[in-house]
Amino acid sequence: MQTPQLKGHIQIASAAILFGLIGIFVKLTTQMPLGSIIFYRLLFGLTAIALFFGCCGRLNELRLRDKRLHVLLLGIFQAGTMLSFFISVKYTSVSIAVLLLYTAPVYVTLLSPLILKEYITRSSLLALGISITGVIMVIGPGALFQDVDTIYIMGLAAGLASGLCYASMIMNSRYLRDSYTGTAQAAWALFITMVLFLPYSIAVPGKVLLDNLYLLILFGLLPTAVALILYLSALKHVRAQHASIIALLEPVSAVVFAFIILSEPITSATLMGGGLILIGAVLIGRERAVECVHE
């Protein structure tokens, strides 16, 4: 029988693998502005969650109670993560943007003792170091040594901001765990983010939208609704530091999906880096749950 902690680790790992599909869907979707892709991804994701609530008779779960500001912040942090990440992609490169996005575990590990009253364990630091080393090997950020200009620096700053926003989302969701279910958090986060991207809903011709409709629906279902529900639900049972490290499985799954679906090559550095990320995730998964005395 699975313990709540083990179940949480499996849910986060599953969510990370599904999140790895994001780049695949973006690549396969054609002739649409990125803002429109984001909006319709959120629209279909939110629709799926609403249908889930309706079928399960859990609509009352969406009722706003306490901590409303933090519910709003959850959506804002998610929107900030998306926006800053894509700015970083535009002004630097995909490799650098992904690497900077995954500085989130560093922020979480450093800030969670202050914000969430979670102490830093030795195994967390060890797993963090191993996993970050793996991410660096997978991404191969050699472009960091190129000559920089103002635009490039803006891209780097946006990339760092994406990591901070991602870390803030993790810690904010952890704070909401006693007031809102993971599914309710996912629904509100998607709704708030979708509203922020609403202007992009009319930025695409109808024919182009129809041509990409099936991809957008799958985009909204798999790496959006299902993945976010799994991830946020798991944070009820998993420490924020551990969740952020296990989520590093995402770049590994993204590389594998790119190889299978897009025929992108997998290098030896990718294999070695992916192995280190998996080792870090396993170390966290084997650690016994120890709650902080301040919680």
N, C-alpha and C positions, 0 to 999 in steps of 0.2 A: 504493500500500500504506500502510495506516495505521500510524503510529508508536505505541508503547505509550502515550505521553503524550496523543496526540490521541484514541486509543481511550478512555483514562481520562476525558478531558473530555466525550466523547460519552456515556459511561455515566453520569457524574454528572448531566449535563443531562437525560438520559432518566429517571433516578431522581427528579430534582426535579419533572419534569412529572407523574410518577405520584404522587408525594407530594401534589401539588396536588389529587388526587381525594379526599383524606381528609375534607375538609369536606363534600363532596358525599355521601359515604356516610353520614356522621353525620346530615346533614339528611334523607336518604331513609329511614334506619332509624327505626322508630316504636315507641313504648311500651316502650322499653328504657332502663334506667339507663345512664349513660355508662360506669360501671365494667364493666358486663356487655358493652357494645359493645366496649370495649378488650380484655377477656379473650377473647371469641370471635374477634375479629380476630386476636389473637396465636395462638390455638389453631389456626385454619385456616392461618395463615401458616406456623407451625412444621410442620404436617402436610404442606404443600406442599413445604417444604424437605427433610423427611425422605423423601418419595417421590422427590424429585429425587436425593438421595444414593443411595437404594436402587436406582433404575433405572440410575444411572451407575456403580454399584459403588464408590462413594467413601465408604462408611460409616466406613472407617478414618480418614478426614480429620477426623472429629469427635473423635478421641481427644485428650484433654487432655495437653499436654506441659509446657512451661515457661510462665512468665508467667500462672499460673492466677489470681492475684489480679487481674490486669488484665482477664482474661476476665470475672470476676465484676463488676468495676467497669463493664465495657461494658454489661452488663445493668442494673446499678443506675443508671447515668447515663441510659440510655434510659427506664427507669421514672420516674426523677426528672424528665426532660423532659416526659413525658406528664402526670404528676401536677401539677407546678407550672404547666404551660400551662393545664390545665383549671381550676385554682384561679384563675388570672389571668382567664380568660374569665368565670368566675362572679362575681368581685368587681369587675371593671372592665368591659371590653367586648371583643368579638372583635377589633376593630381594634387596640386598644391591646395586647392579649395577643399578637397576631401580630407587631406591631412590636417588642415587647420580646423575643420569641423570636428574632427576627432581629438581635438585638445579638450573636449568636454570632460572626459574622466579626470583630467588634471584639475580643472576648476571644481568639479564635484568633490574630489578627494580633499582639496584644500579648504573648500568653503563649508562642506557638510558638518564639520565639527562646530562651526560658529552658528550656522543657520538651523541645522537639524539636530544638533547635539549628538552626532554620531562620531565616536572616536575612530581614529585611523589605526587599523591593525597592521601588524607586520606582513601578514599574508596579502592584505589589500595593496600595500606598497609594492610587494614583490610581483603580484599579478599585474599591477598597473605598469611597472617597468617592463615586464616581459611583453605585455600586450602592445604598449606604445612602440616598443622596438619592432614588433611584428608589423604594425601598421606602417611604420616608416619604410620597412623593407617591401611591403606589398605595393605601396604607392610609389616609391622610388622618387622622392622629391629632389632630383638633381637640378631642377630649374631654379631652386632657391639660390644657386650660386651665379645666376646671370646678373647682368647690370640692371640696376633698378632705376625707375623714374617715378614721377608723382602718381601717375595712373596705377602703376604696379604697386606702389605703397598703399594706395587706396584699396586695391584688391586684397592685399595682405591684411589690412585693418578690418575689412569686411569679413574675411575668413576667420580671424580671431573673434570677431563679434558673433559669428555663427556658432562657434564653439561655446561661447559664453551664454548665448540664448538657449542652446540645446541643454547645457548644464542647468540653467535656470528652470527650464521646463521639467527636467527630471526632479529637481529638488522641490519645485512648486507642487508637482503631482504627489510627491511623497507627503507633503504637508496636508493635502486634501484627502488623504486616504481614509480618515475616520469619518468624513462627512459626505463623501460622494464615491460611488462605485467607479471602477475603472471605465466601464461603458459610458456612464454619465459624463465623466471627464472627457472622454473621447468625443462624445456628441457635442458638448459645449465648445471644446477646442476647435473642432471642425467648423462649427457654425460661426464662431467669432472670426476665424481665419478666412472663411469664405466671404463673409461680409466685407472684410478688408480688401479682398481681391475682386469684389463685385464689378468695378469698372471694366475689368477685362472680359466680362461675359459677352459683350457686344463687339469685341475686337476681332472676331473671326467670322468669315462668310458661312452661310448656312450649309452650302454644299461641302465645304471642307470639314465642318463639324460632323456631318452625316458620314463622310468617308472615314472618320476616325472614331466614330461613336462606340464601336465594340471595344476598341482599345481603351477608351476613356472610362467605360463602364468597368472593365477589368481592373484598370488603374485605381478606380475608386473603391473597388471591393478588396483586392488582395493586399497591396502594400499601403493601403490607407485605413479602411474601416477595420478589417480583421487584425492587421498588424498593430494598430493603435490600441484596440480593445485588449488584445493579449498583453501588450506592453504595460499599459496603465493598470490593468487588473493585477498584474504580477507585483507591482510596487507595494501592494498591501502586505506582502510577505517577504520582500527582498529589500535589503538595505540599498540606499541610493548609490553608494560607492560600488557595490557589487553589480547592480543593474547596468551602470554606465560601462563597466568593464566587459561584461558578457555581451553587451550590445555591439562591441567591436567585431563581432562575427559578421556584421553587415558588410564591411568592405570585402571580406573573404567570399561571402556568397555572391556579391556583385561581380567579382572577378570570375567566379565559376559560371554564373549565368551568362556573362559576356562571352565566355569561351564556348559554351554549349549553343547559345542562341545566335550570337553575332560573329562567331568564329574568331574572336580576338585571342591572340596567343597567351599562354601562361608561362612565365619565365621561372627559372630556378629560384630567383629572389622572391617571387610571388609565393611559391610553394613553401619556402623556408619561413617567410613572414607569416603566412597563414597558419603554419604549424605553431609558431610562437603565440599567435592570438588564441588558438585553440587551447594551448597549454595554460594560458592565463585564465581563460574561461573555466577550464576544468578545475584549476586551483580554487577559484571562487566557489564553484559548485560543490566541492567537497568540504568546504569549511562549515562548521556548525554555526547555527544562528545564535548570536549573542546580542541581546538588546541592551542598549545604553541605559544607564540608571536614570538619566534625565528624562526619558520618554515616558 
